Amino acid sequence: MILKNRVAIVTGAGSGIGQAGAMIMAKEGAHVAVADRSAPGAAETVSMIRDAGGSAESLILDVTDDISLEDGIASVLKRHGRIDILHNHAGAQIAGDLEQVEVEGFDRSWSLNVRAHFMAARFVMPAMKAQGSGVILNTSSSSGVLYDREMIAYTTTKHAVIAMTRQMAGDYARFGIRVNAVCPGWVDTPFNGPFITQMGGRDAIEAYVREKVPMGRWAQVEEIAESILFLVSDRSSYMTGQILVVDGGEAVV
Ligand SMILES: NC(=O)c1ccc[n+]([C@@H]2O[C@H](COP(=O)([O-])OP(=O)(O)OC[C@H]3O[C@@H](n4cnc5c(N)ncnc54)[C@H](O)[C@@H]3O)[C@@H](O)[C@H]2O)c1
């Protein structure tokens, strides 16, 4: 098991890609703090991990609430004495172009997709520096390397995640801390609701994925989880500041 005795915090781990990432980390021996604002979602992930013989705990919090986030991270540190992995995954899509998107929606995107990653990294950093090791993984998106039509809040924030990842990686490599980003393409989770509505429904999105993704299909959450595992484990021990795009080839064409 390549993550034996490691302590991981995964935000947005109560569903979708975050859940699959939490599962694969636990399968490889990590204790996973499943951080999510949805108590049922977090509970589901924790029981899936425990049923599979792994170790996990729920951390019910809204990552945009600085005090809850700081307290939650501090509680994990207090219980386990270390934090080896932070996967900043919780994020949301708010549709609209410059004139359509509500300003409040733009602010909410920034707060969740960028600022919460920044704050969580800031809260774990003293422990990682003291340990002389640690891994931070930020979830960006293929929309962090491409531009979607009429999705200004989402693409702006996901591009910003990449800039922040590279900056943090350069600043903290000397402390033994690696920082990378994963950019998933189309994964069929509840997350895509706003885009599907904007596109005009299920048939439209299925046609879009067939047409736009060279591999012609959605990714399974498990396929993204394999890349997450690579980036949070010693398998990527000489990689930092890198952006791993896992999108069936969409960014290539
Ligand atoms: N699904 C995709 O196609 C896709 C593609 C590229 C990138 N992503 C990225 O993956 C992340 C989530 O996608 P998913 O497919 O796993 O979504 P999902 O909807 O399946 O899960 C998101 C989870 O995040 C939690 N969450 C949302 N806001 C939160 C908050 N403020 N505090 C704590 N928890 C919160 C939700 O409760 C939910 O459990 C986002 O960062 C998104 O940009 C997804």
The ligand as an SDF file (V2000), in Angstrom:
LIG
                    3D

 44 48  0  0  0  0  0  0  0  0999 V2000
  -17.4810   16.3830  -13.0950 N   0  0  0  0  0  0  0  0  0  0  0  0
  -16.7870   16.9740  -14.0350 C   0  0  0  0  0  0  0  0  0  0  0  0
  -17.0920   16.8360  -15.2450 O   0  0  0  0  0  0  0  0  0  0  0  0
  -15.6010   17.8230  -13.6860 C   0  0  0  0  0  0  0  0  0  0  0  0
  -14.7060   18.1740  -14.7050 C   0  0  0  0  0  0  0  0  0  0  0  0
  -13.6130   18.9870  -14.3790 C   0  0  0  0  0  0  0  0  0  0  0  0
  -13.4090   19.4040  -13.0910 C   0  0  0  0  0  0  0  0  0  0  0  0
  -14.2940   19.0340  -12.1250 N   0  0  0  0  0  0  0  0  0  0  0  0
  -14.0380   19.5570  -10.7780 C   0  0  0  0  0  0  0  0  0  0  0  0
  -14.2890   18.5830   -9.7850 O   0  0  0  0  0  0  0  0  0  0  0  0
  -14.8510   19.2150   -8.6200 C   0  0  0  0  0  0  0  0  0  0  0  0
  -16.1980   18.6430   -8.2400 C   0  0  0  0  0  0  0  0  0  0  0  0
  -16.6640   17.8490   -9.2210 O   0  0  0  0  0  0  0  0  0  0  0  0
  -17.4020   16.4450   -8.9490 P   0  0  0  0  0  0  0  0  0  0  0  0
  -17.7110   15.9500  -10.2980 O   0  0  0  0  0  0  0  0  0  0  0  0
  -16.6370   15.6150   -8.0130 O   0  0  0  0  0  0  0  0  0  0  0  0
  -18.7640   17.0470   -8.2750 O   0  0  0  0  0  0  0  0  0  0  0  0
  -19.9130   16.4670   -7.3670 P   0  0  0  0  0  0  0  0  0  0  0  0
  -21.0450   17.3970   -7.5530 O   0  0  0  0  0  0  0  0  0  0  0  0
  -20.1370   15.0170   -7.6170 O   0  0  0  0  0  0  0  0  0  0  0  0
  -19.3050   16.6300   -5.8860 O   0  0  0  0  0  0  0  0  0  0  0  0
  -19.0000   17.8810   -5.3450 C   0  0  0  0  0  0  0  0  0  0  0  0
  -18.9660   17.7470   -3.8230 C   0  0  0  0  0  0  0  0  0  0  0  0
  -18.4800   18.9740   -3.2900 O   0  0  0  0  0  0  0  0  0  0  0  0
  -19.2740   19.3110   -2.1640 C   0  0  0  0  0  0  0  0  0  0  0  0
  -19.2500   20.7600   -1.9830 N   0  0  0  0  0  0  0  0  0  0  0  0
  -19.7190   21.7120   -2.8080 C   0  0  0  0  0  0  0  0  0  0  0  0
  -19.5430   22.9250   -2.2670 N   0  0  0  0  0  0  0  0  0  0  0  0
  -18.9380   22.7320   -1.0770 C   0  0  0  0  0  0  0  0  0  0  0  0
  -18.5060   23.6070   -0.0420 C   0  0  0  0  0  0  0  0  0  0  0  0
  -18.6980   24.9260   -0.1450 N   0  0  0  0  0  0  0  0  0  0  0  0
  -17.9150   23.0790    1.0450 N   0  0  0  0  0  0  0  0  0  0  0  0
  -17.7510   21.7440    1.1670 C   0  0  0  0  0  0  0  0  0  0  0  0
  -18.1620   20.8740    0.2410 N   0  0  0  0  0  0  0  0  0  0  0  0
  -18.7390   21.3620   -0.8770 C   0  0  0  0  0  0  0  0  0  0  0  0
  -20.6740   18.8180   -2.5260 C   0  0  0  0  0  0  0  0  0  0  0  0
  -21.4950   18.6590   -1.3750 O   0  0  0  0  0  0  0  0  0  0  0  0
  -20.3630   17.5030   -3.2300 C   0  0  0  0  0  0  0  0  0  0  0  0
  -20.3110   16.4190   -2.3210 O   0  0  0  0  0  0  0  0  0  0  0  0
  -14.9360   20.6920   -8.9350 C   0  0  0  0  0  0  0  0  0  0  0  0
  -13.7790   21.3280   -8.4600 O   0  0  0  0  0  0  0  0  0  0  0  0
  -14.9640   20.7090  -10.4410 C   0  0  0  0  0  0  0  0  0  0  0  0
  -14.5220   21.9210  -10.9780 O   0  0  0  0  0  0  0  0  0  0  0  0
  -15.3740   18.2660  -12.3710 C   0  0  0  0  0  0  0  0  0  0  0  0
  1  2  1  0
  2  3  2  0
  2  4  1  0
  4  5  1  0
  4 44  2  0
  5  6  2  0
  6  7  1  0
  7  8  2  0
  8  9  1  0
  8 44  1  0
  9 10  1  0
  9 42  1  0
 10 11  1  0
 11 12  1  0
 11 40  1  0
 12 13  1  0
 13 14  1  0
 14 15  2  0
 14 16  1  0
 14 17  1  0
 17 18  1  0
 18 19  2  0
 18 20  1  0
 18 21  1  0
 21 22  1  0
 22 23  1  0
 23 24  1  0
 23 38  1  0
 24 25  1  0
 25 26  1  0
 25 36  1  0
 26 27  1  0
 26 35  1  0
 27 28  2  0
 28 29  1  0
 29 30  1  0
 29 35  2  0
 30 31  1  0
 30 32  2  0
 32 33  1  0
 33 34  2  0
 34 35  1  0
 36 37  1  0
 36 38  1  0
 38 39  1  0
 40 41  1  0
 40 42  1  0
 42 43  1  0
M  CHG  2   8   1  16  -1
M  END
$$$$
